[in-house]
Amino acid sequence: MTTRTIRARDRPVFGVDVHSGDVRGDDPSYALVILDPVDEDDPEAPDADGPMARVTRDVVSFRKLCRLIDDREPLYVATDNAYELAANKNELVGFLRSLPDGTRLVQVTGAERPEPLSRVASRHGIPYGKKPMKEAEASARLAAANVGHEVTAFTDETRVKVSRGRSTGKGGWSQDRYTRRIHGNVRKRTRQVQSKLKEANLDFERDVTEKYGGYANATFAVEARPEDIPVSNSRAGDVRVEVERERRDGIEYEPLVRRRDRVIVGIDPGTTTAAAVVGLDGTVHALYSSRTADTAEVTEWIIEQGRPIIVAADVEPMPETVEKFRRSFDAAGWRPTTDLPVDEKLHRTREAGYDNDHERDALAAALYAYDDHEDQFDRIAAKTPPRLDREAVIAGVVAGGASVESVIADLSEDDGGSGGDGGDDADESDPTEPERTEEEETIRRLRERVDRLESHAESLEDDLSERDERIAELEGELEEAKREERIEARSRRAVSRLERETDRLERERDEAREAVEELEGKVETLKELWRLDHSNFDDVAADRGLVSVKAVEQFTLDALEAADEAYGLVAGDVVYLRDASGAGRRTAERLAETDPRAVIRDGNLSDVADQVLFDHGVPVVPADAVPVREVDELAVADEAKLEATVDDWERRAERRRKAEKQEHLDRIISEHRAGRTLPETEE
């Protein structure tokens, strides 16, 4: 973090970390560190932590933290995890909405997959401690150095709505004039807002709802943040102005600055060119694929992502297109000893998201290149002094082919430090010594070069020894893995055989159970029928038992046909209609054609159906008079009750026939009399 970084700001930076309690519980407290910019030229600035910022430390409640944010309007509210300020996504969106214009919530440890705060602080030379106050201060200083990602739930588009500030009322003698005035003021305020947006050179779209006398409301979709818009929330008289940012679909993380970090690039050339960018810590930064992009476009995209030190391919030998990219970036090349198998690429990229196989291949190449250099990166980092840029040293060693010591010496000289052999002090001549000849100067330079080369050779020998040890270790692990794989393969074959046998036995068991259940059902049915047939021993002794009944679900043609197909409807059957309502003439005639002995009905017959069955002499008796007992699809009724009920129906039918005959005779007589009196009337 440089002096210039802080001095350029005129707003404080807040660092926050949970001090005690839980954000999902009640009343958590927060460690708060405020970095206030100070003038480094003012030697009497009180409580200044060096020339960069005045530091204020405190422990506050969440409510007090929000009040301080509203009062101070900091540039950043920094934390190592955004969900330390909200229990869930909805609360986080609410917190982001409550921030003042221009205040941003920053997660300094990364985006969706944050790193440990200690690692980020160490990488950027920021003091770190495990106590909450130390973590809050580290977060504040990292954010002040533009490290981290802004947490946002809103787009860069803002909606400005101008609308009525009061109701137009329910009516009255001056209602029209009152309404015109309100709508006219809304239109006037809309024009003022539009004029301010144009003066600020902001792009916007306007949507207006016109009403009597002017506008009911107007909405401006402005391509800018609220702090960049010269309009704020207000309400004055008849008009109200609301400024609100448009919501995103979810929570997003945007880097505060685009860094040109050293990166590893994997490229998959072909009809579709794909590229993947991986950081020196193995983090996947970005993926790219296109069917139409040329080499220049791909190169431009890679430059936007960082500075490549390794360009990798997933096949052997390296394709010419990938080699051209490597030469253009002056980077080291990486390729596998043999073409990477698809299953290994799928396994290595299983935790990353990609859109197609080309991006997968490019990403696999970059990740395998990182795996191959990871130990080397760690060794270089261990040898790099804290004051130097670790990635710059790695780039000098890997891409430049120099030794760690020589790169460190060169960087130290460039920084003007005294740690290298080639500093300014070494170049200064001692006035008491005689001036060196050109030959002596050449010898001195050659000796220095020899020293550097010997140091580089020793470093390479150490690397070679470590690599040999690593190869031997990996070969041992490979043999052990192969042995375990053979054992596991035999186990899998045995397990598969046993599983097939188990499946066969389970199928036989299930089939046997189904057969048993079917037989048990038949036995229960037979038992029930026997109990029904012998429930009244006196009836059996008197040769009066039960009569079989054929049940029909509903008095319709379809139901009659279904019953006929199921168990046949023949003359002399006793038919039971579970629902006798709704039948017409055709349905009744279809039933009468079977010449049943009797029909037991549940419900009322229609007059038409009743008349058809009566005309055919089919007895129809109610189910209340002859109860039907059912077992599954079988049904029986009491023979004696059926006979008694049918006899009763016959008696009533006889009376009905006589009544109908008498009625018919009376009608004939009446018609005859009417025919005789008609001529007299005409005369």
LOGU-198985 format. One record per residue: y, x, z of N, C-alpha, C in turn; residue in one letter. Coordinates in steps of 0.2 Angstrom, whole numbers, plus 5000, padded with zeros to 4 digits. Layout:
// residues N
YXZYXZYXZA
...
This chain:
// residues 683
499450045000500050005000500650045000M
501050044995501650084994502250054998T
502750094999503450075001503750024997T
503650044990504050004985503749924985R
503049924987502749854987503049814992T
503149834998503449795003504149785002I
504549835000505249834999505449784994R
505049774989505149724984505149654986A
504849644992504849574994505349554999R
505549494999506049475004505749415008D
505149405008504849355012504249385016R
504049365022503549395026502849375023P
502349415026501649405024501249395031V
500849335031500549315037499749345036F
499549375041498749385041498449345047G
497949315045497649265050496849275051V
496649275057495949275058495749235065D
495149205065495049165071494949205077V
495349185082495349225088494749205093H
494749135094494249105098494149035096S
493549005098493448935096493148935089G
493048875086492748865080493148815076D
493248825069493648785065493348715065V
492748715066492348645066492348615072R
492548645077492648615084493348595086G
493448605092494148575095494548635096D
495248635094495748675095495548755095D
495348775089495248845088495948885088P
495948945091496548985091496449045086S
497049065084497049115078497449175080Y
497249235078497649295079498049295072A
498749305074499249305068499649365068L
499649395063500049465062500549445056V
501149455057501749445053502049505051I
502049525044502349585041503049565038L
503549585042504249565039504549625036D
504749615030505049675026505649695030P
505749765030506349795033506649845028V
507249865029507549915025507349985027D
507050025023506850085026507350135027E
507950115024508550155025508950145032D
508650095035508950075042508550105047D
508750165050508350195055508350155062P
508750105063508750075069508450005069E
508049995064507649935063507149925069A
507249875073506749875079506049855078P
505649885081504849865081504649875074D
504849925070504649935063504049975064A
503549955060502949995060503050045054D
503350105055503550145049504050115045G
504150135039504750115035504550055031P
503950025031503749975027503849905029M
503649895035503749825038503749825045A
504049775048504049755055503449715056R
503049725061502449695063502549655069V
502349585069502349545075501649515075T
501349525082500749505083500749445088R
500349395087500349335092499649305091D
499449265096498849215096499149145096V
499049105091499349045091498748985089V
498948925091498548875089498648855081S
498148815079498248795072498848755071F
499048715075499648675074500248725074R
500348765079500848815079500848855073K
500248875070500248915064500548875058L
500348815058500648775052501448765053C
501648765059502448755060502748825058R
502448875060502748945058502748955050L
502148925047502148935040502748895037I
502848825039503348785037504048815038D
504148845044504848875046504948945042D
504448985042504549055039504449055031R
504049005028503849005021503649075019E
503149105022502849165020502649175012P
502649235009502449235003501649225002L
501349255007500549255007500349235014Y
499849185015499449175021498749205019V
498649265022498049305020497549295026A
496849295023496349295028495749315024T
495249335028494649365025494149305022D
494249245025493849185023494249125023N
494349095017494849035017494548975022A
493948975023493648925027493648935034Y
494048985036494248995043494848945045E
495148925040495748875041495548805039L
494948795037494748725036494048715037A
493748655039493048645040492648635034A
493048605029492648585023493148595017N
492948575011493348575005493948525005K
493748465008494348415008494948445013N
494748475018495248495023495548555020E
495248595016495548655013496048635008L
495848575004496348554999496948525003V
496848495008497448465012497848525015G
497548575017497948635020498348665014F
498048675008498448695002498948655000L
498848585001499448544999500048545004R
499848565010500448565015500848625015S
500548675011500948745011501648735008L
502148765010502848765006502748784999P
503248764995503248794988503348864988D
502948904985502948974984502549014989G
502248974994501749004999501049004996T
500749054996500049054993499549074998R
498949044998498349065003497949114999L
497849175002497549234999496949245003V
496349254999495749275002495649345000Q
495749395004495749465002495149495001V
494549465003493949495002493549474995T
493949444991493649424984493649354983G
493249334978493249264976492649224979A
492149194975491649154978491149194982E
491049254980490649294984491049354987R
491349344993491749394996491349454999P
491749514999491449575002491649575009E
491249615013491549625020492249655020P
492649635025493349655025493349725026L
492849755030492849825032492849865025S
492449845021492349885014492949885010R
493249825010493849815006494449855009V
494549855015495049895019494949965018A
494249995018494150065017494350085010S
494150045005494250054998495050064997R
495450035000496150034999496550075004H
496150105009496550145014496850115019G
496650055021496950005026496650015033I
496950025038496650035045496249965046P
495649975049495249915051494949925057Y
494849865061494549865067494149795068G
493649785072493249725072493649675076K
494149685080494449635084494849595080K
494849525081495249475077495949505075P
496349525080497049545078497049605073M
496549655074496449705069496249675062K
495849635062495649605055496249565052E
496549525056497149495054497649535051A
497749595054498249645052498049675045E
497349695045497049715039497149665033A
497049605034497149555029497849555027S
498349555031499049555029499249615025A
499049665027499249725023498849735016R
498249705016497949705009498349655005L
498449595007498849545003499549575001A
499849615006500549645004500449694999A
499849724998499749764992499449734986A
499449664986499249624980498449634980N
498149644985497349644985497149574987V
496649544983496349484985496449434979G
496249374981496249314976496649254979H
497049224975497449164978496949104978E
496849074983496449014984496848954982V
496648914977497048864974496648804972T
496848744973496548684971496948644966A
497548674964497948644959498148684953F
498248654948498448684942499148704942T
499348744936500048764936500448704933D
500248644932500548594930500848544935E
501448524935501748484941501948414938T
501848364942502048294940502648284944R
503148264940503748244943503848164942V
503848124947503848054946504548024948K
504947984944505547954946505347884946V
505447844952505247774952505747734957S
505647674957506147634961506047654969R
506547654972506547674979506547614984G
506547554981506547494985506247434980R
506047384983505747324980506347284976S
506147254971506647214967506747144971T
506347124976506447064980506047004977G
506146944980505746884978506246834974K
506846854973507246804969507846794973G
508346754969508946734972509446724967G
510046704969510546684964510846754960W
510746814964510946874960510346924959S
509746894958509146934957509246974951Q
509446944945509446984939509947044939D
510547034942510947084943510747144947R
510347124953510047174957509547214954Y
509147174950508547214947508847254941T
509347234938509647274933509947344936R
510247334941510547394945510047444947R
509447424950508947464952508647504946I
508447464940508147494935508647544931H
509347524931509847564928509847634932G
509847634939509847694943509247734941N
508647704941508047744939508147784932V
508447744927508547774921509047834921R
509547824925510147874926509847934929K
509347924935509047984938508548014934R
508247984930507748014925508148054920T
508648034917509048074913509348144916R
509448134923509748194926509148244927Q
508548214929507948264930507748294923V
507848254918507648284911508148334909Q
508748324911509248374909509148444913S
508948434919508848494923508248534921K
507748504919507148534916507248574910L
507648544905507848574899508348634901K
508748634905509148684907508748744910E
508148734913507748784916507248804911A
507348784904506848804899506148794901N
505948734904505348714905505048674900L
504348684899504048634894503748574898D
503848514895503648454899503548394894F
503148344896503048284893503348224897E
503648184894503948124898503548054896R
503448014901503147954900503547904904D
503847854900504347804903504047734903V
504147694908503947624908504647584909T
504847554903505447524902505347454905E
505947434909505947364912506647334911K
506747284913507347244912507947284915Y
508347304911508947344913508947414913G
508347444912508247514912507547534913G
507347574917506647604918506447584925Y
505747564925505447554932505147614935A
504947664930504747734933504747774927N
504747844928504647894923504247954926A
503847974922503348034924503448094920T
503648154922503648214919503048254920F
502648274915502148324916502448394914A
502548434919502948504918502448554919V
502548604914502048664914502448714919E
502348704925502648754930502448734937A
502548784941502348774949502948734952R
502848704957503448664960504048714962P
503848774964504448814966504848844960E
504648834954504948854948505348794945D
505248734948505648674945506248654949I
506848644946507448634949507548564952P
506948534954506948464956506548464963V
506648424968506248424974506148354976S
505748334981505648274983506248244986N
506448184984507048154987507048074987S
507448044991507447974991508147954992R
508547924988509247904989509347834986A
509447784990509647724988509047684984G
509147674978508747634974508247684970D
508247744971507847794967507447844972V
506847854970506447904973506147954968R
506148014970505848074966505248104970V
504748104967504148134970503848194965E
503748254968503548314965502848334968V
502348334963501648344966501248384960E
500948434963500548474958499848444956R
499648454950499048414948498448454951E
497948414953497348434956496848464951R
496548514953495948544949495348504951R
494748514948494148484949493848514956D
494048574957493748604963494148654966G
493948704970494248754973494148814968I
494748854966494648904962495048964965E
494849024963495049094965495349134960Y
496049144960496349184955496649254958E
496449304954496649374957497449374957P
497649404962498449414963498749454957L
498349504955498549544950497949564946V
498049574939497449604935497449674936R
496949704939496849774940496449804934R
496649864933496349904927495849954931R
495349924935494849964938494349994933D
494050054935493450084931492950034932R
492550024926492049974925491450004921V
490949974921490349984917490249924912I
490249944906490249884901489549884897V
489249834897488649824893488749784886G
488449804881488649774874488049754871I
487949694868487449674864487649654857D
487649704852487949684845487449644841P
487749614836487349574831487749524828G
487449464826487849414823488249384828T
488049374835488449354840488549424844T
489149444845489249504849489449484856T
489049514861489149494868489349554872A
489749544877489949604882489949584889A
489749624893489749614901490149664904A
490549654909490849704913490649694920V
490449754923490249764930490649814933V
490849804940491149854943490749904946G
491049954949490650014951490349994958L
490449934960490049914966489449864964D
489349854958488849814955489049744955G
489649724956489949654955490049644948T
489849584946489949554939490649534939V
491049564934491749544933491849484928H
491549494922491649444917491149454911A
491049404908490549394902490949374896L
490749394890491049374884490549374878Y
490649324874490149314868490549284862S
490449304856490849274850490449284844S
490449234839490149244833490649274828R
491249264829491749274824492249334826T
492149364832492649414834492449484831A
492949524829492749584826492849644832D
492749704830492749754835493349764838T
493949754835494549754838494649704844A
494449644842494549584847494149604853E
493449624852493049644858493349704862V
493649754858493949804862494549784866T
494949744863495549714867495249674873E
494749634872494549604878494249644884W
493949704882493649754887494249784890I
494749804886495349834889495649794895I
495649724893495949684898495549684905E
494949694904494549694910494549754915Q
494649814911494649874915494549934911G
494449994914494350054910493650074910R
493250074905492550084905492450164906P
491950174910491750244911491050254909I
490650194908489950194905489950134900I
489650144894489550094890488750094889V
488450034890487750034890487449984885A
486850004883486449954878485749944881A
485449894879484749874882484249894877D
484349934872483849954868483850034867V
483350064864483250134863483050134856E
483450174851484050214853484650164853P
485150194855485850154856486050134849M
486250074848486450054841487150084840P
487250094833487850124831488450084833E
488450024833489049984835489250004843T
488650004847488850024854489050094855V
488850134850489050204851489750214849E
489950174844490750174842491150144848K
490950094851491350074857491350134862F
490750164863490750224868491250274866R
491250294860491750344858492450324858R
492550264857493250234857493550234864S
493150234869493350234876493250294879F
492950344876492850414878492450404885D
491850364885491450354891490850384890A
490450384895489750404895489350344892A
488750364889488350314887487650304891G
487350244891486750234894486350194890W
485650214890485150174886484550184890R
484050134890483450134893482950184889P
482450204893481950254889481550214884T
481450144885481150104880481550034881T
481449994876481849934875481649894882D
482249864885482149824891481749754889L
481149744893480749684892481249624894P
481049564891481449504892481349484899V
480749484902480549464909480949504914D
481049574913481449614917482149594917E
482449584911483149564910483249494914K
482749454913482849384917482849394924L
482449444927482449454934483049484936H
483349534932483849574935484549534935R
484549484930485149444930485049374933T
484549364937484349294940484949264944R
485349314947485849284952486549274948E
486549294942487249284938487149224933A
487749204932487749144927487949164920G
487649154915487749164908487649104904Y
487949114898487949054893487449054888D
487149114886486749124881486349194882N
485849204878485349264878485749324877D
486249324872486649384871487049404877H
487349364881487749384887487249404892E
486649374892486149404897485949474895R
485849484889485649554887486149604888D
486749584887487349634888487449644896A
487349594900487349594907486849644910L
486249634907485649674910485749744908A
486049764902486149834901486649864906A
487249824907487749844912487449854919A
487049804921486749814928486249864929L
485849874924485349934924485650004924Y
486250004920486650064920486950074927A
487150024930487350034937486850054942Y
486250024941485650044945485550114945D
485550144938485350214937485850264940D
486550234941487050284943487250264950H
486950214953487150194960487150254965E
486550294965486550344970487050404969D
487150414962487750464960488350444963Q
488550374962489150344964489250354972F
488750344976488750354983488850424985D
488550474981488650544983489350564981R
489650544976490250564974490750534979I
490650474981491150434986491050474993A
490550494995490450535001490850605001A
490850634995491250694994491950684993K
492250624992492950614990493350604996T
493850644997494350635002494650565002P
494850535008495050475008495750465005P
496150515004496750515001496750504993R
496150514990496050514983495750454981L
495850434975495550374972494850384970D
494350354974493650364973493450344966R
493750294963493550274956493750324951E
494350354952494550414947494150474948A
493850494954493450544954492750534951V
492450464952491850444948491950454941I
492550424938492650434931492650504928A
492950544932493050614930492350644930G
491850634935491250664935490750634930V
490750564929490250534925490450534918V
491150514916491350514909491550574907A
491850614912492150684909491650734910G
491150734913490650784914490750844918G
491250834922491550884927491150884934A
491250934938490950934944491450894949S
491150874955491550834959492050874962V
491950944963492450984966493050994962E
492851004955493351024950493850954949S
493550904949493850834948494350824954V
494050844960494450834966495050884966I
494950944964495450994964495950974959A
495750944953496250924948496650874950D
496350824954496750764956497250784962L
496950834966497450854971498050894968S
497950924963498550964960498950914957E
498650854954499150804951499550774956D
499250764962499550724967500050774971D
500050834969500550884973500250904979G
499550894981499350904987499150984988G
498951004994498851074995498051084996S
497651024994496951034996496651074990G
496851084984496551114979496751184978G
496351224975496451294974497051304969D
497151254965497651264960498351234961G
498551234968499151204970499751244968G
500351224970500951254968500951324971D
500651324977500751384981500351444978D
499751424974499351474971499751504965A
500151464962500451484956501051524957D
501351524963501951564965501751634966E
502151674963501951754963502351784969S
501951834972502251864977502751924974D
503351924976503751974973503652044975P
503252054980503052124982502452154978T
502052104975501552134971501752144964E
501452194960501652214953501452154949P
501852144943501652094939501052104935E
500652054934499952054931500052064924R
499652104921499652114913499252054911T
499352044904498951984901498251984902E
497952044902497252054902497052034909E
497452054914497252044921497351964923E
497851934920497951864920497351824917E
497051854911496551814908495951824912T
495851884915495251894920495251844926I
495851844929495951794934495751724933R
495951704927495851634925495051624923R
494751674920494051674919493651674925L
493851714930493551714937493551644940R
494151614940494251544943493751494939E
493751504932493351454929492551474930R
492351534931491651544933491551514940V
492051524945491951494951491751414951D
492251384946492151314946491451294942R
491251334937490651324934490051334939L
490051384943489551394947489551344952E
490051314955490051264959489751204956S
489951194950489751134946488951144945H
488751204943488051214943487651194949A
487951224955487551204961487551134962E
488151094961488151024961487550994957S
487551014951487050984946486351004949L
486251064951485551074954485351034960E
485851024964485750974970485550904967D
485950884962485850814959485150814956D
484950874953484250874949483750874955L
483850904960483350904965483250834968S
483850804970483750744972483450694968E
483550704961483250654956482550664956R
482350734956481650744956481250714962D
481550714968481250684974481250614973E
481750584970481850514969481250494964R
481150534959480650514954479950514957I
479850564961479150574964479150514969A
479650494973479650434977479450374973E
479850364968479750304964479050294961L
478750354958478150354956477550334961E
477650364967477250334972477250264974G
477950244974478050164975477750124969E
477750154963477450124957476750114957L
476350174959475650174960475450124966E
475850124971475650074976475750004974E
476349994970476449924967475949904963A
475649944958475149934954474449914958K
474349954963473749934967473849864970R
474349854973474449784976474449734971E
474749744965474749694959473949684957E
473549734957472849724955472549684961R
472649694967472349654972472649584972I
473249574971473549514970473249474965E
473149504959472849474953472149444954A
471749484958471049464960471149404964R
471649404969471649354974471949294970S
472349294965472549244962472049204958R
471549254955471049224951470549184955R
470449214961469949174966470249114969A
470949114970471249054972471249004967V
471349024961471348974955470748944954S
470148984955469448954955469348904960R
469548924966469448874972469948814971L
470548824969470948764968470648714962E
470348744957470048694952469448664955R
469048694959468448664963468748614968E
469248624971469548574976469848514972T
470148524966470348464963469848424960D
469248454958468648414956468348374961R
468348404967468048374973468448314975L
469148324975469648274977469548214972E
469548234966469448174961468848134962R
468248164963467648134965467748094972E
468048124976468148084983468548024982R
469148034978469547974976469247914973D
468747934968468447884964467947854968E
467547884973467147854978467447804982A
468047824985468447784989468647724985R
468847724979469047664975468447624975E
467847654973467247604972467047574979A
467147604984467047574991467447524993V
468147534991468647484992468447424988E
468247434982468147374978467547334980E
467047374982466447334985466547304991L
466947334996467147305002467547235001E
468047234996468347174994467947124992G
467447144988466947084986466547054991K
466347104996465947075002466447035006V
467047055007467447015011467546945008E
467646945001467746874998467146834998T
466546864998465946824999465846795006L
466046835010466046815017466446755018K
467046765016467546715017467346645013E
467046655007466846595004466246555008L
465846605011465246575015465546535021W
466046565024466346535030466646465028R
467046465022467346405020466846355019L
466246375016465746325014465346295020D
465346335025464946315031465446305037H
466046295036466546285042466446215045S
466146165042465946105045465246085044N
464846095049464046095048463846015047F
464245975050464045905049464145875042D
464645905039464745885031464245915027D
463945975029463445995025462745955026V
462645935032462045895034462145835031A
462645805030462745735026462845745019A
462645805016462645825009463445815006D
463845825011464545825008464945895010R
465045925005465345995006466046005003G
466046054999466646074996466646074989L
467246064985467246064978467646114976V
467446144970467846204967468446174964S
469046214965469646194962469946254958V
470146234952470446294947471246284948K
471546344950472246344951472646364945A
473246324944473646344939474346354942V
474646414940475246434943475846384943E
475946364936476446314935476246274930Q
476546214930476346154925476746174918F
476546224915476846244908476246254904T
476446254897475946274892475646344893L
476046394894475846464895475446464901D
475546434907475146444912474446404911A
474446354908473846314906473346364902L
473746394897473346434892473046494896E
473446524901473246584905472646564909A
472646504912472146484916471546474912A
471546444906471046424902470646494900D
471046544898470846614896470446644902E
470746634908470446664914469746634916A
469746574917469146544920468946484916Y
469246454911469046404907469246334910G
469546284906469646224909469246174905L
468746144908468246094905468346024908V
467945984905467945914908467645914915A
467945874919467645864926467945914931G
468345964929468646004933469145974938D
469246004944469845984948470346034947V
470946014945471446064943471946064949V
472246124951472746124957473346154953Y
473846114953474546134951474946164956L
475046234957475446254962476246234962R
476446224955477146204954477046144949D
477146084951477046024946477646004943A
478246034944478846014942478946034935S
479346004931479646024925479246014919G
478645984919478245974913478445914909A
478345924902478545874898477945834895G
478045804889477445764887476945814884R
477145864880476545904877476145944882R
476445964888476145994893475645944896T
475845884897475445834901474845824896A
474945814890474445794885473945854884E
474145914885473745974885473245974890R
473545954896473045954902472645894902L
472845834899472445774899471845784894A
471945834889471445844884470845874887E
470945914892470345944896469945894900T
470145834901469845774904469645794911D
470145814915469945844922469745784926P
469345794931469145744936469745724940R
470145764942470745754946471245814946A
471845794947472445844947472745844954V
472745904958473045904964473745944963I
474245904965474945934963475245954970R
475646014969476146034974476846024971D
477245974973477845964970477845894966G
478345874964478445814960478345824953N
477945774950477845774943478445734939L
478645754933479145724930478845654928S
479345604927479145534925478645534918D
478845574914478545584907477845604908V
477745664912477045694913476645644917A
476945614922476545564926476345504922D
476745484917476545424913475945444908Q
476045504906475445534901474845534905V
474845564910474145574914473945504916L
474345464918474145394920473845354914F
474145364908473845334902473145354901D
473045424902472445454900471945444906H
472145404911471645394917471545454921G
471945504922471845564926472145554932V
471745554938472045544945472445604946P
473045584949473545634952473645624959V
473445674963473445664970473945724973V
474245714979474645764982474245814986P
474545874986474145924990474145914997A
474645875000474645855007474045815008D
473745775004473245735005472545765004A
472545815000471945854999472145935000V
472045955005472246035006471746075002P
472146124999471746174995471746244999V
471146265000471046335003470846384997R
471246444998471146494992470946554995E
470546594991470346664993470446704986V
470946744986471046784980471146734974D
470746734969470846684963470346624964E
470046624969469546564970469946514975L
469746444974470046394978469546344979A
469546304984469046254986469446194990V
469146134989469446084993468946034996A
469045995001468545955004468345904999D
467745894998467445844993467645774996E
467545765002467645695005468345675004A
468745715006469445695006469645684999K
469445724994469545714987469345654984L
468745634986468445564984468845514987E
469045514993469445464996470145454993A
470445514992471045514989471045484981T
470545504978470445474971470345404971V
469945374976469745304976470445274978D
470845304982471445264984471945264978D
471945324973472345324967472045274962W
471445264962471145204957471345144959E
471445124966471645064968472445054966R
472745104967473445104966473545094958R
473145134955473245134947473045064945A
472545034948472444964945472944914946E
473344924952473844874954474444894949R
474544964947475044984942474944954935R
474244954933474044924927474244854926R
474044814932474244744932474944734931K
475344774935476044764935476344774928A
476044834925476344844918476144794913E
475544764914475344714909475744654910K
475944634917476344574918477044584916Q
477244644916477944664914477944664906E
477444684903477344684896477344604893H
476944564897476944494895477544464896L
477944474901478544444903479044464897D
479044524895479444554890479344514883R
478644504882478444464875478744394876I
478644364881478844294882479644294881I
479944344884480744344884480944354877S
480644394873480744404866480644344862E
480044314863479844254860480444194861H
480644184867481144134868481744154865R
481944214865482544234862482544224855A
481944234851481844224844481944144842G
481744104847481844034845482544004846R
482844034851483544004852484044034847T
483844094844484344124840484544084834L
484144044830484344004825484843944827P
484643914833485143864835485843884836E
485843944839486543974840486843984834T
486544004829486844024822487143964819E
486743904820486943844817487643824821E
